Amino acid sequence: MKVRCFISIELESSIKNNINDFILQNNLKKIFSGIRWTKPDNLHITLAFLGDISADEISDVKKILTEIAQNHMPFYIELSGLGFFPNLKHPRVLWIGIKEQLNLLKLKDDIDKKLDVFDISYDKKPFSPHLTIGRIRDTLKIEPKAVAELEFKGSFLVTEIYLMKSDLSPTGANYTNLYNVKLG
C-alpha cells in the first residue's frame, strides 16, 4: 500500500495564528472571494513533494531525514510579502513569500541529493520557497494595487524537519505527521 507524502517545515502555532489574524484583519476573504483558504493547522513549507510512496520508501526517507538533520543547525526563516502563482493574470495559488535563506536552500539541496541517491522520486520543480495560504478555484481578477498594499511579516526558528502524510478529501487535505527529527 502506498501513502501520499511530503517533506516539510512546520510552522510554530504563533505564526499560524498571526497569519490567520492577518487574513481576517485585512478582510482577505472578502477581497479575494473564490479562494479556498488553507486551514491554519495545515500551513507548512514544502521541501519535497514525494507523492505516493511505499512503506520501504517511508523507511528510507526517515533514514535520510535523520542523517540530514545531524548536518544542519536550527535557523530562522523570515516571511515577507504576498504573491500569486503562476502570476497575477492567471492566479492559482496565493502565497506568503520567504526571504532568501541560505540555510533553507542548503537543507533543500541536501534532501534532494539524498532522495536521488535512494532513488526516491519527488517533484523536481525549481524550488521557490513560499507558504501557500490559499488556492484559487475559479477565475479571479486581481488588482495589483490591492496586493501591493498588503504585507505580511514574521519570522520563526526552524528546529525540525517532518515527513507528512497527506489525505485528500472534498474539504481539503488532511495532514498527519509520520516522522520528525530535530536539527543539529
C-alpha positions in Angstrom: 0.0 0.0 0.0 1.3 3.5 -0.9 0.9 6.7 1.1 0.9 10.2 -0.3 3.7 12.1 1.4 5.8 15.2 1.5 8.8 16.5 3.5 8.2 19.9 5.2 9.0 22.5 7.7 6.1 23.0 10.1 5.3 26.5 11.5 5.0 27.5 15.1 1.5 27.9 16.4 2.1 31.6 17.0 3.0 32.2 13.3 -0.1 30.2 12.2 -2.2 32.4 14.4 -0.6 35.6 13.1 -1.3 34.5 9.5 -4.9 33.7 10.3 -5.2 37.1 12.1 -3.6 38.8 9.1 -6.2 37.2 6.7 -9.1 38.3 9.0 -7.8 41.8 9.8 -7.3 42.6 6.1 -10.6 41.1 5.1 -8.7 38.9 2.6 -11.7 36.5 2.5 -13.8 39.4 1.2 -11.2 41.0 -1.1 -10.3 37.7 -2.7 -13.6 35.7 -2.8 -13.2 32.5 -4.7 -10.2 31.3 -2.7 -10.1 28.1 -0.8 -8.1 29.1 2.3 -5.5 26.9 3.8 -6.6 25.7 7.3 -4.2 27.2 9.8 -3.2 23.8 11.1 -2.1 22.9 7.5 0.3 25.8 7.0 3.7 24.5 6.2 6.7 24.9 3.8 7.1 22.0 1.5 10.7 20.9 1.0 9.9 17.9 -1.3 6.6 16.5 -2.5 7.0 12.7 -2.8 3.6 11.7 -4.0 2.6 8.1 -3.3 5.4 6.1 -1.7 5.7 2.6 -0.3 6.4 1.5 3.3 10.0 0.7 2.3 10.4 4.2 0.8 9.0 5.7 4.0 11.6 3.9 6.0 14.3 5.2 3.6 13.0 8.8 3.9 13.1 8.5 7.7 16.8 7.5 7.5 17.5 10.3 5.0 15.9 12.9 7.3 17.8 11.6 10.4 21.1 11.8 8.6 20.5 15.2 7.1 19.2 16.7 10.4 22.5 15.9 12.0 24.3 18.1 9.5 22.0 21.2 9.9 21.7 23.5 12.8 18.4 25.3 13.6 17.9 28.5 11.6 15.4 31.4 11.2 13.0 31.8 8.3 11.7 35.3 7.5 8.3 35.5 6.0 7.6 38.6 3.9 5.3 39.7 1.1 2.3 38.3 -0.7 2.0 36.9 -4.2 0.4 34.6 -6.7 1.5 31.6 -8.7 1.8 31.4 -11.6 1.1 35.2 -11.9 -1.4 38.0 -11.3 -3.1 37.4 -14.7 -3.9 33.7 -14.1 -3.6 33.3 -10.3 -4.0 29.7 -8.9 -2.2 30.0 -5.6 -2.0 32.8 -3.0 1.3 32.7 -1.0 3.4 34.5 1.6 7.0 34.8 0.5 10.1 33.6 2.2 13.2 35.8 2.1 16.1 34.0 0.6 17.7 32.0 3.2 21.0 30.1 2.5 20.3 27.5 5.3 16.9 26.7 3.8 18.4 26.3 0.3 21.2 24.1 1.6 18.7 21.9 3.5 16.5 21.6 0.4 19.6 20.7 -1.7 20.8 18.1 0.7 17.3 16.5 0.8 17.1 16.4 -3.0 20.6 14.8 -3.3 19.8 12.1 -0.8 16.4 11.3 -2.3 18.2 10.9 -5.7 20.8 8.5 -4.0 18.0 6.4 -2.6 16.1 6.6 -6.0 13.0 8.0 -4.4 11.1 10.1 -6.9 9.9 13.6 -5.9 8.6 16.7 -7.6 11.7 18.3 -9.2 10.2 21.7 -10.0 12.6 24.5 -9.2 12.4 25.3 -5.5 10.6 28.6 -4.9 10.3 28.9 -1.1 6.8 30.1 -0.1 3.9 29.4 2.2 0.6 28.6 0.4 -2.3 30.4 2.2 -5.0 29.9 -0.4 -5.9 28.1 -3.7 -8.0 29.8 -6.3 -10.9 27.7 -7.6 -12.2 29.9 -10.4 -11.0 32.8 -12.5 -10.1 35.6 -10.1 -9.4 39.1 -11.2 -6.6 40.5 -9.1 -5.9 44.2 -8.8 -2.1 44.6 -8.4 -2.7 47.6 -6.2 -4.7 45.5 -3.7 -1.8 43.1 -3.4 0.9 45.8 -3.2 -0.8 47.3 -0.2 -0.8 44.1 1.7 2.4 43.0 3.5 2.8 40.1 6.0 6.0 39.9 8.0 7.0 37.4 10.5 9.9 35.0 11.4 10.3 31.7 13.2 13.0 29.3 14.2 13.2 26.1 12.2 14.2 23.3 14.6 12.8 20.2 12.9 12.0 18.6 9.6 9.0 16.5 9.0 7.7 13.6 6.9 4.0 14.2 6.5 1.2 12.0 5.1 -1.5 13.8 3.0 -5.0 12.5 2.7 -7.2 14.3 0.2 -10.9 15.0 0.8 -13.6 17.2 -0.7 -13.0 19.7 2.1 -9.2 19.9 1.5 -6.2 17.9 2.6 -5.6 16.4 6.0 -2.0 16.1 7.1 -0.6 13.6 9.6 2.9 13.6 11.0 4.7 10.3 10.2 8.1 11.3 11.4 10.0 14.4 12.6 13.6 14.9 13.5 15.4 17.8 15.3 18.1 19.7 13.5 21.6 19.8 15.0 
